[in-house]
Amino acid sequence: MINILFVCLGNICRSPIAEGVFRDLVEREGLSKKIKCDSAGTASYHIGSLPDRRMRQIAWENDIELNHKSRKLAGDDFYNFDYIVAMDEANFQDIRNQSYRSSGFYFPEDKLFLFREFDPELIKPDDTAQLSVPDPYYEDIAVFDEVYRIVVRCGAQFLEYLVEKNQLKK
């Protein structure tokens, strides 16, 4: 079983939609017995809360169910997950720092990614800010929709990467 963790700041917008979309992609490819996913936040602002209502609306409009309850990234996550996928550079750095504080080692570089590294619409930019999934929390519904479209693209490419790297078969 391959375990994936999607991480953003508060675990109510970007990482829950990434988790929901990715779970849907995995199920459609017949790989749900081989790949599991979850999401978490680097901050504890919204622990126990459902995803933002605007993110749930966008998910619902696209036949994705979001019923995840927000949780904070924990030390055990570095042992329980094979891959951790950050939504932006700040969270990427927080994950690296917390992995070291929690376990005495940095989570392996080849298992920790910025999600937009898998965005087929980006041409490997030098600026890591371009690799960020935008945080829609203080924005209007259009940005939530943009985030959805980004995670669909990235999720499909990330799943393709996992299938190839781990030689998964349905």
DSSP file with accessible surface (Angstrom, degrees, kcal/mol):
  #  RESIDUE AA STRUCTURE BP1 BP2  ACC     N-H-->O    O-->H-N    N-H-->O    O-->H-N    TCO  KAPPA ALPHA  PHI   PSI    X-CA   Y-CA   Z-CA
    1    1 A M              0   0  117      0, 0.0     2,-0.5     0, 0.0    34,-0.2   0.000 360.0 360.0 360.0 130.3    0.0    0.0    0.0
    2    2 A I  E     -a   35   0A  16     32,-3.0    34,-2.8    79,-0.0     2,-0.5  -0.891 360.0-156.4-100.7 127.2    1.3    3.4   -1.0
    3    3 A N  E     -a   36   0A  47     -2,-0.5    79,-2.1    32,-0.2    80,-1.8  -0.928   8.1-169.1-111.5 126.4    0.2    6.2    1.4
    4    4 A I  E     -ab  37  83A   0     32,-2.5    34,-1.8    -2,-0.5     2,-0.5  -0.915   5.2-162.9-115.6 137.7    0.1    9.8    0.2
    5    5 A L  E     -ab  38  84A   0     78,-2.2    80,-3.2    -2,-0.4     2,-0.4  -0.982   4.8-157.8-122.5 123.4   -0.3   12.9    2.4
    6    6 A F  E     -ab  39  85A   0     32,-2.3    34,-2.1    -2,-0.5     2,-0.4  -0.857  17.5-166.5 -97.0 134.5   -1.4   16.3    0.9
    7    7 A V  E     +ab  40  86A   0     78,-2.9    80,-2.1    -2,-0.4    81,-0.3  -0.977  19.9 152.5-132.6 131.7   -0.4   19.3    3.0
    8    8 A C  E     -a   41   0A   3     32,-1.7    34,-1.8    -2,-0.4    35,-0.3  -0.613  55.9 -83.6-130.5-161.9   -1.4   23.0    3.1
    9    9 A L  S    S+     0   0   56     32,-0.3    34,-2.6    -2,-0.2    36,-0.2   0.991 115.7   8.5 -75.0 -61.8   -1.6   25.6    5.8
   10   10 A G  S    S-     0   0   10     31,-0.2    36,-0.3    32,-0.2    31,-0.2   0.528  89.1-127.5-102.9  -6.8   -4.9   25.1    7.5
   11   11 A N  S    S+     0   0    1     29,-0.3    30,-0.1    59,-0.1    60,-0.1   0.855  84.7  96.5  61.6  39.1   -6.2   21.9    5.9
   12   12 A I  S    S+     0   0   12     39,-0.1    40,-2.7    58,-0.1    43,-0.2   0.470  89.5  17.2-130.0  -6.2   -9.5   23.4    4.8
   13   13 A C  S  > S+     0   0    4     38,-0.2     4,-1.5    42,-0.1     5,-0.2   0.572 124.1  22.3-125.3 -79.2   -9.0   24.4    1.2
   14   14 A R  H  > S+     0   0    4      1,-0.2     4,-2.3     2,-0.2     5,-0.2   0.928 121.6  45.0 -70.0 -50.9   -6.1   23.2   -1.0
   15   15 A S  H  > S+     0   0    0      1,-0.2     4,-2.8     2,-0.2     5,-0.2   0.906 112.3  51.0 -69.1 -35.8   -5.1   19.9    0.7
   16   16 A P  H  > S+     0   0    1      0, 0.0     4,-2.8     0, 0.0    -1,-0.2   0.917 112.7  46.3 -66.3 -36.6   -8.6   18.5    1.2
   17   17 A I  H  X S+     0   0    0     -4,-1.5     4,-2.8     2,-0.2     5,-0.3   0.905 112.6  50.7 -70.8 -35.4   -9.5   19.2   -2.5
   18   18 A A  H  X S+     0   0    1     -4,-2.3     4,-2.6     2,-0.2     5,-0.2   0.937 112.7  47.1 -63.1 -43.5   -6.2   17.6   -3.5
   19   19 A E  H  X S+     0   0   10     -4,-2.8     4,-2.8     2,-0.2    -2,-0.2   0.943 114.6  46.1 -61.3 -48.8   -7.1   14.6   -1.3
   20   20 A G  H  X S+     0   0    6     -4,-2.8     4,-2.0     2,-0.2    -2,-0.2   0.923 115.6  44.6 -62.8 -45.3  -10.6   14.3   -2.7
   21   21 A V  H  X S+     0   0    4     -4,-2.8     4,-2.5     2,-0.2    -1,-0.2   0.932 115.1  48.5 -64.8 -45.1   -9.6   14.7   -6.4
   22   22 A F  H  X S+     0   0    0     -4,-2.6     4,-2.8    -5,-0.3     5,-0.2   0.922 109.5  51.9 -65.0 -42.2   -6.7   12.3   -6.0
   23   23 A R  H  X S+     0   0   84     -4,-2.8     4,-2.5    -5,-0.2    -1,-0.2   0.924 110.5  49.6 -58.6 -42.3   -8.9    9.7   -4.2
   24   24 A D  H  X S+     0   0   47     -4,-2.0     4,-2.6    -5,-0.2    -2,-0.2   0.923 111.2  48.6 -63.0 -44.0  -11.4   10.0   -7.1
   25   25 A L  H  X S+     0   0   21     -4,-2.5     4,-1.6     2,-0.2    -2,-0.2   0.920 111.5  49.9 -61.3 -43.5   -8.6    9.5   -9.7
   26   26 A V  H  <>S+     0   0    4     -4,-2.8     5,-2.6     1,-0.2     6,-0.4   0.923 111.9  47.9 -62.2 -44.7   -7.2    6.5   -7.8
   27   27 A E  H ><5S+     0   0  106     -4,-2.5     3,-1.6     1,-0.2    -2,-0.2   0.923 109.7  52.2 -63.4 -44.2  -10.7    4.9   -7.7
   28   28 A R  H 3<5S+     0   0  162     -4,-2.6    -1,-0.2     1,-0.3    -2,-0.2   0.805 109.7  49.9 -63.3 -28.7  -11.4    5.5  -11.4
   29   29 A E  T 3<5S-     0   0   85     -4,-1.6    -1,-0.3    -5,-0.2    -2,-0.2   0.399 115.0-117.2 -88.2   0.5   -8.1    3.8  -12.2
   30   30 A G  T < 5S+     0   0   47     -3,-1.6     3,-0.2    -4,-0.2    -3,-0.2   0.795  82.0 118.2  71.0  29.6   -8.9    0.8  -10.1
   31   31 A L    >>< +     0   0    5     -5,-2.6     3,-2.2    -6,-0.2     4,-1.9   0.233  26.4 112.1-112.5  14.7   -6.0    1.4   -7.7
   32   32 A S  T 34 S+     0   0   46     -6,-0.4    -1,-0.1     1,-0.3    -5,-0.1   0.688  77.1  56.4 -69.0 -13.2   -7.8    2.0   -4.4
   33   33 A K  T 34 S+     0   0  185     -3,-0.2    -1,-0.3     1,-0.1     3,-0.1   0.531 116.6  37.1 -87.9  -5.6   -6.4   -1.2   -2.9
   34   34 A K  T <4 S+     0   0   78     -3,-2.2   -32,-3.0     1,-0.3     2,-0.4   0.604 117.2  44.6-116.8 -22.2   -2.9    0.0   -3.7
   35   35 A I  E  <  +a    2   0A   4     -4,-1.9     2,-0.3   -34,-0.2    -1,-0.3  -0.994  56.8 176.9-132.2 130.4   -2.9    3.7   -3.0
   36   36 A K  E     -a    3   0A 100    -34,-2.8   -32,-2.5    -2,-0.4     2,-0.3  -0.919   9.3-167.5-124.4 153.9   -4.5    5.6    0.0
   37   37 A C  E     +a    4   0A  13     -2,-0.3     2,-0.3   -34,-0.2   -32,-0.2  -0.966  12.2 170.0-142.3 161.8   -4.4    9.3    0.7
   38   38 A D  E     -a    5   0A  43    -34,-1.8   -32,-2.3    -2,-0.3     2,-0.3  -0.860  20.3-134.3-150.9 177.7   -5.1   11.8    3.5
   39   39 A S  E     +a    6   0A   0     -2,-0.3     2,-0.3   -34,-0.2   -32,-0.2  -0.975  19.7 171.3-143.5 160.2   -4.5   15.5    4.1
   40   40 A A  E     -a    7   0A   0    -34,-2.1   -32,-1.7    -2,-0.3     2,-0.3  -0.944  23.4-123.0-156.0 170.5   -3.2   17.7    6.9
   41   41 A G  E     -ac   8  72A   0     30,-2.2    32,-3.3    -2,-0.3   -32,-0.3  -0.887  13.3-136.8-121.2 156.1   -2.2   21.3    7.7
   42   42 A T  S    S+     0   0   15    -34,-1.8     2,-0.3    -2,-0.3   -33,-0.2   0.643  92.8  54.6 -83.6 -13.7    1.0   22.7    9.0
   43   43 A A  S    S-     0   0   13    -34,-2.6     3,-0.3   -35,-0.3    -2,-0.1  -0.785  76.6-136.3-116.7 163.3   -1.0   25.0   11.3
   44   44 A S    >   +     0   0   67     -2,-0.3     3,-0.9     1,-0.2   -34,-0.1   0.097  64.7 118.8-106.9  24.8   -3.7   24.2   13.9
   45   45 A Y  T 3  S+     0   0  157      1,-0.2    -1,-0.2   -36,-0.2   -35,-0.1   0.813  85.5  22.9 -59.4 -37.1   -6.1   27.0   13.0
   46   46 A H  T >  S+     0   0   47    -36,-0.3     3,-2.7    -3,-0.3    24,-0.3   0.076  76.3 166.6-125.7  25.7   -9.1   24.7   11.9
   47   47 A I  T <  S+     0   0  100     -3,-0.9    24,-0.2     1,-0.3     3,-0.1  -0.143  75.4  12.4 -51.1 129.7   -8.6   21.4   13.7
   48   48 A G  T 3  S+     0   0   45     22,-3.2    -1,-0.3     1,-0.3     2,-0.2   0.327  99.6 125.6  86.1  -4.5  -11.8   19.3   13.4
   49   49 A S    <   -     0   0   52     -3,-2.7    21,-3.2    20,-0.1    -1,-0.3  -0.545  61.7-117.7 -87.6 150.9  -13.4   21.6   10.9
   50   50 A L        -     0   0   74     19,-0.2    19,-0.2    -2,-0.2     3,-0.1  -0.348  51.4 -76.4 -70.2 163.4  -14.9   20.5    7.5
   51   51 A P        -     0   0    1      0, 0.0   -38,-0.2     0, 0.0    -1,-0.2  -0.202  69.0 -72.1 -57.4 156.6  -13.3   22.0    4.4
   52   52 A D     >  -     0   0   21    -40,-2.7     4,-2.5     1,-0.1     3,-0.4  -0.177  44.4-121.5 -49.1 139.0  -14.2   25.6    3.6
   53   53 A R  H  > S+     0   0  163      1,-0.2     4,-2.2     2,-0.2    -1,-0.1   0.839 112.7  54.3 -59.4 -33.0  -17.8   25.8    2.3
   54   54 A R  H  > S+     0   0   45      2,-0.2     4,-2.2     1,-0.2    -1,-0.2   0.904 109.0  47.8 -69.0 -36.5  -16.6   27.3   -1.0
   55   55 A M  H  > S+     0   0    0     -3,-0.4     4,-2.6     2,-0.2    -2,-0.2   0.910 111.3  50.7 -70.0 -39.0  -14.2   24.4   -1.6
   56   56 A R  H  X S+     0   0   91     -4,-2.5     4,-3.0     2,-0.2    -2,-0.2   0.888 109.0  52.8 -63.9 -36.6  -17.0   22.0   -0.7
   57   57 A Q  H  X S+     0   0   84     -4,-2.2     4,-2.5    -5,-0.2    -2,-0.2   0.947 110.5  45.5 -63.2 -48.5  -19.2   23.7   -3.2
   58   58 A I  H  X S+     0   0    4     -4,-2.2     4,-0.8     2,-0.2    -2,-0.2   0.919 114.6  49.4 -61.3 -42.7  -16.6   23.5   -6.0
   59   59 A A  H ><>S+     0   0    0     -4,-2.6     5,-2.6     1,-0.2     3,-1.3   0.949 110.4  49.7 -61.0 -48.4  -16.0   19.8   -5.1
   60   60 A W  H ><5S+     0   0  198     -4,-3.0     3,-1.8     1,-0.3    -2,-0.2   0.898 106.2  56.0 -58.7 -42.2  -19.8   19.1   -5.1
   61   61 A E  H 3<5S+     0   0  100     -4,-2.5    -1,-0.3     1,-0.3    -2,-0.2   0.698 112.0  44.9 -63.5 -18.6  -20.2   20.7   -8.5
   62   62 A N  T <<5S-     0   0   55     -3,-1.3    -1,-0.3    -4,-0.8    -2,-0.2   0.055 120.9-105.5-114.2  23.0  -17.5   18.3   -9.8
   63   63 A D  T < 5S+     0   0  148     -3,-1.8     2,-0.5     1,-0.2    -3,-0.2   0.809  77.7 132.2  58.9  35.7  -18.9   15.2   -8.1
   64   64 A I      < -     0   0   12     -5,-2.6     2,-0.5    -8,-0.1    -1,-0.2  -0.972  48.0-144.5-115.6 131.5  -16.2   15.1   -5.5
   65   65 A E        -     0   0  147     -2,-0.5     2,-0.6   -45,-0.2     3,-0.1  -0.834  11.5-168.5 -98.5 126.9  -17.2   14.6   -1.8
   66   66 A L        +     0   0   19     -2,-0.5    -6,-0.1   -10,-0.1   -49,-0.1  -0.927  30.2 141.4-114.8 105.7  -15.2   16.4    0.8
   67   67 A N        +     0   0  100     -2,-0.6    -1,-0.1   -51,-0.1     2,-0.1   0.184  28.6 134.1-125.8  14.4  -15.9   15.2    4.3
   68   68 A H        -     0   0   23    -52,-0.1     2,-0.5    -3,-0.1    -2,-0.0  -0.355  50.4-136.6 -63.4 141.9  -12.4   15.3    5.7
   69   69 A K        -     0   0  127    -19,-0.2   -19,-0.2    -2,-0.1   -20,-0.1  -0.907  31.1-105.5-102.5 128.7  -12.0   16.9    9.2
   70   70 A S        +     0   0    5    -21,-3.2   -22,-3.2    -2,-0.5     2,-0.3  -0.162  45.6 173.4 -54.9 140.0   -9.0   19.3    9.4
   71   71 A R        -     0   0   56    -24,-0.2   -30,-2.2   -23,-0.1     2,-0.3  -0.966  29.8-111.2-144.7 160.5   -6.0   18.0   11.3
   72   72 A K  B     -c   41   0A  78     -2,-0.3   -30,-0.2   -32,-0.2   -28,-0.1  -0.710  41.1 -96.9 -94.0 143.6   -2.5   19.2   11.9
   73   73 A L        -     0   0    4    -32,-3.3     2,-0.3    -2,-0.3    -1,-0.1  -0.336  49.0-159.5 -52.9 132.6    0.6   17.4   10.5
   74   74 A A    >   -     0   0   42      1,-0.1     3,-1.5    -3,-0.0     4,-0.5  -0.838  29.8-111.5-121.9 159.1    2.0   15.1   13.2
   75   75 A G  T >  S+     0   0   23     -2,-0.3     3,-1.3     1,-0.3     4,-0.3   0.857 115.5  60.3 -56.1 -37.2    5.3   13.4   13.8
   76   76 A D  T >> S+     0   0  109      1,-0.3     4,-2.2     2,-0.2     3,-1.6   0.761  88.3  74.2 -64.0 -24.6    3.9   10.0   13.0
   77   77 A D  H <> S+     0   0    8     -3,-1.5     4,-1.6     1,-0.3    -1,-0.3   0.825  87.2  61.5 -58.9 -29.9    3.0   11.2    9.5
   78   78 A F  H <4 S+     0   0    8     -3,-1.3    -1,-0.3    -4,-0.5    -2,-0.2   0.705 113.5  35.5 -72.8 -16.2    6.7   11.0    8.6
   79   79 A Y  H <4 S+     0   0  143     -3,-1.6    -2,-0.2    -4,-0.3    -1,-0.2   0.701 118.1  50.4-100.4 -29.8    6.6    7.3    9.3
   80   80 A N  H  < S+     0   0   92     -4,-2.2     2,-0.4     2,-0.0    -2,-0.2   0.610 102.0  64.8 -88.7 -15.1    3.1    6.5    8.1
   81   81 A F     <  -     0   0   24     -4,-1.6   -77,-0.2    -5,-0.2     3,-0.1  -0.922  56.0-162.1-117.0 139.5    3.2    8.2    4.7
   82   82 A D  S    S+     0   0   62    -79,-2.1     2,-0.4    -2,-0.4   -78,-0.2   0.779  84.0  24.4 -83.4 -32.1    5.4    7.2    1.7
   83   83 A Y  E     -b    4   0A   2    -80,-1.8   -78,-2.2     2,-0.0     2,-0.4  -0.997  63.3-162.2-135.6 140.9    5.0   10.5   -0.1
   84   84 A I  E     -bd   5 112A   0     27,-2.6    29,-2.3    -2,-0.4     2,-0.5  -0.992   8.7-162.4-123.4 131.4    4.1   14.0    1.2
   85   85 A V  E     -bd   6 113A   0    -80,-3.2   -78,-2.9    -2,-0.4     2,-0.3  -0.955   5.6-156.6-120.9 114.9    2.9   16.6   -1.2
   86   86 A A  E     -bd   7 114A   0     27,-3.3    29,-2.8    -2,-0.5    30,-0.3  -0.658  13.8-145.7 -92.1 146.6    3.0   20.3   -0.2
   87   87 A M  S    S+     0   0    0    -80,-2.1    46,-3.3    -2,-0.3     2,-0.3   0.686  79.8   6.7 -84.6 -20.1    0.8   23.0   -1.8
   88   88 A D  S  > S-     0   0   24    -81,-0.3     4,-2.3    44,-0.2     5,-0.1  -0.968  79.0 -98.5-155.3 170.8    3.4   25.7   -1.6
   89   89 A E  H  > S+     0   0   51     -2,-0.3     4,-2.6     1,-0.2     5,-0.2   0.868 117.3  55.4 -62.8 -39.5    7.0   26.5   -0.7
   90   90 A A  H  > S+     0   0   63      1,-0.2     4,-2.3     2,-0.2    -1,-0.2   0.933 112.1  43.4 -61.7 -43.6    6.3   27.7    2.8
   91   91 A N  H  > S+     0   0    3      2,-0.2     4,-2.7     1,-0.2    -1,-0.2   0.881 110.2  57.0 -69.0 -36.2    4.5   24.5    3.7
   92   92 A F  H  X S+     0   0   18     -4,-2.3     4,-2.3     1,-0.2    -2,-0.2   0.946 110.5  43.9 -56.4 -48.6    7.2   22.5    2.0
   93   93 A Q  H  X S+     0   0   71     -4,-2.6     4,-2.8     1,-0.2     5,-0.2   0.898 112.2  52.4 -66.3 -40.1    9.8   24.1    4.3
   94   94 A D  H  X S+     0   0   70     -4,-2.3     4,-2.8    -5,-0.2     5,-0.2   0.903 109.5  50.1 -60.9 -41.1    7.6   23.7    7.3
   95   95 A I  H  X S+     0   0    0     -4,-2.7     4,-2.7     2,-0.2    -2,-0.2   0.944 111.5  48.0 -62.4 -47.6    7.2   20.0    6.5
   96   96 A R  H  X S+     0   0   41     -4,-2.3     4,-1.8    -5,-0.2    11,-0.2   0.940 114.5  46.0 -59.1 -46.5   11.0   19.6    6.1
   97   97 A N  H  X S+     0   0   63     -4,-2.8     4,-2.4     1,-0.2    -1,-0.2   0.912 113.8  47.7 -64.8 -42.9   11.7   21.4    9.4
   98   98 A Q  H  X S+     0   0   21     -4,-2.8     4,-2.9    -5,-0.2     5,-0.3   0.881 107.3  56.8 -67.9 -35.1    9.0   19.5   11.3
   99   99 A S  H  X S+     0   0    0     -4,-2.7     4,-2.2    -5,-0.2     6,-0.8   0.929 110.3  45.2 -61.4 -39.8   10.3   16.1    9.9
  100  100 A Y  H  X S+     0   0  117     -4,-1.8     4,-2.5     4,-0.2    -2,-0.2   0.934 114.9  46.6 -69.5 -44.4   13.7   16.9   11.4
  101  101 A R  H  < S+     0   0  177     -4,-2.4    -2,-0.2     1,-0.2    -1,-0.2   0.878 118.3  42.9 -63.9 -37.0   12.3   18.1   14.7
  102  102 A S  H  < S+     0   0   54     -4,-2.9    -1,-0.2    -5,-0.2    -2,-0.2   0.818 134.8  11.0 -79.1 -33.2   10.0   15.1   15.0
  103  103 A S  H  < S-     0   0   26     -4,-2.2    -3,-0.2     2,-0.3    -2,-0.2   0.506  93.7-113.6-128.3  -9.7   12.3   12.3   13.8
  104  104 A G  S  < S+     0   0   48     -4,-2.5     2,-0.3    -5,-0.4    -4,-0.2   0.548  90.3  78.9  83.2   5.4   15.8   13.6   13.6
  105  105 A F  S    S-     0   0   79     -6,-0.8     2,-0.4    -9,-0.1    -2,-0.3  -0.982  82.6-110.6-141.5 154.5   15.9   13.3    9.9
  106  106 A Y        -     0   0  105     -2,-0.3     3,-0.1    -6,-0.1   -10,-0.1  -0.696  44.1-103.4 -81.4 137.3   14.6   15.2    6.9
  107  107 A F        -     0   0    6     -2,-0.4     5,-0.1   -11,-0.2     4,-0.1  -0.364  58.7 -84.4 -56.3 135.6   11.8   13.5    5.0
  108  108 A P    >   -     0   0   55      0, 0.0     3,-2.2     0, 0.0     4,-0.5  -0.166  31.2-134.2 -53.7 133.8   13.5   12.1    1.9
  109  109 A E  G >  S+     0   0  114      1,-0.3     3,-0.7     2,-0.2    -2,-0.1   0.801 105.3  56.8 -57.3 -32.3   13.8   14.6   -0.9
  110  110 A D  G 3  S+     0   0   86      1,-0.2    -1,-0.3     3,-0.0     3,-0.1   0.420 110.7  44.6 -84.2   6.6   12.6   12.1   -3.5
  111  111 A K  G <  S+     0   0   57     -3,-2.2   -27,-2.6     1,-0.1     2,-0.5   0.326 101.0  74.2-125.6   0.5    9.4   11.5   -1.4
  112  112 A L  E <   +d   84   0A   3     -3,-0.7     2,-0.3    -4,-0.5   -27,-0.2  -0.981  63.5 170.4-120.7 122.0    8.5   15.2   -0.7
  113  113 A F  E     -d   85   0A  18    -29,-2.3   -27,-3.3    -2,-0.5     2,-0.5  -0.917  41.0-123.2-131.2 155.6    7.1   17.3   -3.5
  114  114 A L  E >   -d   86   0A   6     -2,-0.3     3,-2.0   -29,-0.2     4,-0.3  -0.856  36.3-131.2 -85.9 130.8    5.5   20.6   -4.3
  115  115 A F  G >  S+     0   0    1    -29,-2.8     3,-2.1    -2,-0.5    -1,-0.1   0.872 102.7  60.4 -56.9 -38.5    2.3   19.6   -6.0
  116  116 A R  G >  S+     0   0   33     15,-0.9     3,-1.9     1,-0.3    -1,-0.3   0.589  79.3  84.6 -74.8  -1.4    2.8   21.9   -9.0
  117  117 A E  G <  S+     0   0   67     -3,-2.0    -1,-0.3     1,-0.3    -2,-0.2   0.761  94.6  49.5 -61.0 -20.0    6.0   20.0   -9.9
  118  118 A F  G <  S+     0   0   26     -3,-2.1    -1,-0.3    -4,-0.3    39,-0.2   0.215  80.9 120.6-103.1  13.0    3.4   17.8  -11.6
  119  119 A D    X   -     0   0    6     -3,-1.9     3,-1.8     1,-0.2    35,-0.1  -0.679  49.6-159.7 -83.0 112.3    1.5   20.5  -13.4
  120  120 A P  T 3  S+     0   0   79      0, 0.0    -1,-0.2     0, 0.0    -4,-0.0   0.685  88.8  63.4 -67.0 -12.7    1.7   19.9  -17.1
  121  121 A E  T 3  S+     0   0  133      2,-0.0     2,-0.4    -3,-0.0    -2,-0.1   0.534  91.1  77.7 -88.2  -5.2    0.9   23.5  -17.8
  122  122 A L  S <  S-     0   0   40     -3,-1.8     2,-0.9    -6,-0.2     9,-0.0  -0.856  70.6-146.7-103.8 140.3    4.1   24.7  -16.2
  123  123 A I        -     0   0  158     -2,-0.4    -2,-0.0     1,-0.1    -1,-0.0  -0.781  58.6 -80.4-104.8  82.7    7.5   24.6  -17.9
  124  124 A K        -     0   0  154     -2,-0.9    -1,-0.1    -7,-0.1    -7,-0.1   0.709  61.6-154.2  23.3  71.0    9.8   23.9  -15.0
  125  125 A P        -     0   0   26      0, 0.0    -1,-0.1     0, 0.0     6,-0.0  -0.321  18.2-137.9 -68.7 153.0   10.0   27.5  -13.8
  126  126 A D  S    S+     0   0  167      1,-0.1     2,-0.7     2,-0.0    -2,-0.1   0.753  87.6  81.4 -77.2 -26.3   13.1   28.7  -11.8
  127  127 A D    >   -     0   0   83      1,-0.2     3,-1.5     2,-0.0     4,-0.3  -0.717  67.4-158.5 -86.7 112.9   10.8   30.6   -9.5
  128  128 A T  G >  S+     0   0   63     -2,-0.7     3,-1.5     1,-0.3   -39,-0.2   0.750  87.9  72.9 -65.4 -19.1    9.4   28.3   -6.8
  129  129 A A  G >  S+     0   0   60      1,-0.3     3,-1.5     2,-0.2    -1,-0.3   0.850  91.1  58.0 -61.8 -31.5    6.6   30.8   -6.2
  130  130 A Q  G <  S+     0   0  100     -3,-1.5    -1,-0.3     1,-0.3    -2,-0.2   0.667  96.9  63.5 -70.6 -15.7    5.2   29.7   -9.5
  131  131 A L  G <  S+     0   0   23     -3,-1.5   -15,-0.9    -4,-0.3     2,-0.4   0.353  83.2 106.7 -88.4   6.2    5.1   26.1   -8.1
  132  132 A S  S <  S-     0   0   29     -3,-1.5   -44,-0.2   -16,-0.1   -45,-0.1  -0.687  70.5-133.9 -88.9 136.5    2.6   27.1   -5.5
  133  133 A V        -     0   0    0    -46,-3.3  -119,-0.1    -2,-0.4    -2,-0.1  -0.781  44.4-109.6 -77.5 122.7   -1.1   26.2   -5.6
  134  134 A P        -     0   0   38      0, 0.0    -1,-0.1     0, 0.0   -46,-0.0  -0.276  22.3-122.0 -61.0 141.5   -2.7   29.6   -4.8
  135  135 A D        -     0   0   65      1,-0.1     3,-0.4  -122,-0.0     9,-0.1  -0.765  26.7-172.8 -83.4 114.4   -4.3   29.8   -1.4
  136  136 A P    >   +     0   0    0      0, 0.0     3,-2.8     0, 0.0     8,-0.2   0.525  51.7 108.2 -87.3  -2.4   -8.0   30.8   -2.1
  137  137 A Y  T 3  S+     0   0   70      1,-0.3   -83,-0.1     6,-0.1     7,-0.0   0.813  88.7  31.8 -49.5 -44.7   -9.0   31.4    1.5
  138  138 A Y  T 3  S+     0   0  196     -3,-0.4    -1,-0.3     2,-0.0     2,-0.2   0.202 111.4  85.8 -97.5  16.2   -9.3   35.2    1.3
  139  139 A E  S <  S-     0   0  100     -3,-2.8     2,-0.1     1,-0.1     0, 0.0  -0.524  81.5 -93.3-110.7 178.3  -10.3   35.1   -2.4
  140  140 A D    >>  -     0   0  104     -2,-0.2     3,-1.5     1,-0.1     4,-1.0  -0.293  49.0 -88.9 -87.5 176.4  -13.6   34.8   -4.3
  141  141 A I  H 3> S+     0   0   66      1,-0.3     4,-2.1     2,-0.2     5,-0.2   0.775 119.7  69.6 -59.3 -27.5  -15.1   31.6   -5.7
  142  142 A A  H 3> S+     0   0   57      1,-0.2     4,-2.2     2,-0.2    -1,-0.3   0.871  97.9  50.8 -61.1 -35.7  -13.2   31.9   -9.0
  143  143 A V  H <> S+     0   0   25     -3,-1.5     4,-2.6     2,-0.2    -1,-0.2   0.880 106.6  54.3 -71.6 -34.6   -9.9   31.2   -7.2
  144  144 A F  H  X S+     0   0    0     -4,-1.0     4,-2.2     2,-0.2    -2,-0.2   0.918 109.5  48.4 -62.1 -40.6  -11.4   28.1   -5.6
  145  145 A D  H  X S+     0   0   53     -4,-2.1     4,-2.4     2,-0.2    -2,-0.2   0.901 109.6  51.9 -65.7 -40.6  -12.3   26.9   -9.0
  146  146 A E  H  X S+     0   0   76     -4,-2.2     4,-2.4     2,-0.2    -2,-0.2   0.923 108.6  51.2 -61.0 -42.7   -8.8   27.6  -10.3
  147  147 A V  H  X S+     0   0    0     -4,-2.6     4,-2.7     1,-0.2     5,-0.2   0.929 108.3  52.4 -60.4 -43.5   -7.4   25.6   -7.4
  148  148 A Y  H  X S+     0   0   35     -4,-2.2     4,-2.1     1,-0.2    -1,-0.2   0.943 109.7  48.2 -57.0 -47.9   -9.7   22.7   -8.4
  149  149 A R  H  X S+     0   0  117     -4,-2.4     4,-2.0     1,-0.2    -1,-0.2   0.897 111.5  50.8 -63.1 -37.9   -8.5   22.8  -12.0
  150  150 A I  H  X S+     0   0    2     -4,-2.4     4,-2.9     1,-0.2     5,-0.3   0.940 110.4  47.8 -64.5 -46.9   -4.8   22.9  -10.8
  151  151 A V  H  X S+     0   0    0     -4,-2.7     4,-2.6     1,-0.2     5,-0.2   0.844 108.6  55.0 -69.6 -28.2   -5.2   19.9   -8.5
  152  152 A V  H  X S+     0   0   49     -4,-2.1     4,-2.1    -5,-0.2    -1,-0.2   0.957 112.8  42.5 -64.3 -48.3   -7.0   17.9  -11.2
  153  153 A R  H  X S+     0   0   46     -4,-2.0     4,-1.8     1,-0.2    -2,-0.2   0.947 119.7  42.5 -61.4 -49.6   -4.1   18.4  -13.6
  154  154 A C  H  X S+     0   0    0     -4,-2.9     4,-2.9     1,-0.2     5,-0.2   0.885 111.9  54.6 -67.6 -39.5   -1.4   17.8  -11.0
  155  155 A G  H  X S+     0   0    0     -4,-2.6     4,-2.7    -5,-0.3     5,-0.2   0.911 107.4  49.7 -61.4 -43.1   -3.2   14.8   -9.5
  156  156 A A  H  X S+     0   0   43     -4,-2.1     4,-2.1    -5,-0.2    -1,-0.2   0.931 114.9  44.0 -62.6 -43.7   -3.4   13.1  -12.8
  157  157 A Q  H  X S+     0   0   71     -4,-1.8     4,-2.4   -39,-0.2    -2,-0.2   0.887 113.0  51.5 -69.5 -38.0    0.3   13.6  -13.5
  158  158 A F  H  X S+     0   0    0     -4,-2.9     4,-2.6     2,-0.2    -2,-0.2   0.922 109.8  49.6 -65.7 -41.3    1.2   12.6   -9.9
  159  159 A L  H  X S+     0   0   11     -4,-2.7     4,-2.7     2,-0.2     5,-0.2   0.928 110.0  50.9 -62.7 -42.8   -0.8    9.4  -10.2
  160  160 A E  H  X S+     0   0  114     -4,-2.1     4,-2.4     1,-0.2    -1,-0.2   0.918 110.0  50.8 -59.1 -42.7    0.9    8.6  -13.5
  161  161 A Y  H  X S+     0   0   69     -4,-2.4     4,-3.1     1,-0.2     5,-0.3   0.932 111.6  47.2 -59.3 -47.6    4.3    9.2  -11.8
  162  162 A L  H  X S+     0   0    0     -4,-2.6     4,-2.5     2,-0.2     6,-0.2   0.904 110.8  51.1 -63.4 -42.4    3.4    6.8   -8.9
  163  163 A V  H  <>S+     0   0   44     -4,-2.7     5,-1.8     2,-0.2     4,-0.5   0.938 116.5  40.9 -60.9 -45.9    2.2    4.1  -11.3
  164  164 A E  H ><5S+     0   0  152     -4,-2.4     3,-0.8    -5,-0.2    -2,-0.2   0.952 117.2  46.5 -68.5 -48.8    5.4    4.3  -13.3
  165  165 A K  H 3<5S+     0   0   96     -4,-3.1    -2,-0.2     1,-0.2    -1,-0.2   0.876 123.2  34.3 -63.1 -39.1    7.8    4.6  -10.3
  166  166 A N  T 3<5S-     0   0   58     -4,-2.5    -1,-0.2    -5,-0.3    -2,-0.2   0.315 103.8-126.7-101.2   7.3    6.2    1.8   -8.3
  167  167 A Q  T < 5 -     0   0  163     -3,-0.8     2,-0.2    -4,-0.5    -3,-0.2   0.902  42.2-176.3  47.3  51.9    5.2   -0.3  -11.3
  168  168 A L      < -     0   0   30     -5,-1.8     2,-0.4    -6,-0.2    -1,-0.2  -0.570  12.1-166.9 -81.3 142.4    1.6   -0.5  -10.2
  169  169 A K              0   0  155     -2,-0.2  -139,-0.0  -139,-0.0     0, 0.0  -0.956 360.0 360.0-126.5 147.3   -0.9   -2.6  -12.1
  170  170 A K              0   0  167     -2,-0.4  -139,-0.1  -136,-0.0  -140,-0.1  -0.264 360.0 360.0 -65.8 360.0   -4.7   -2.5  -11.7
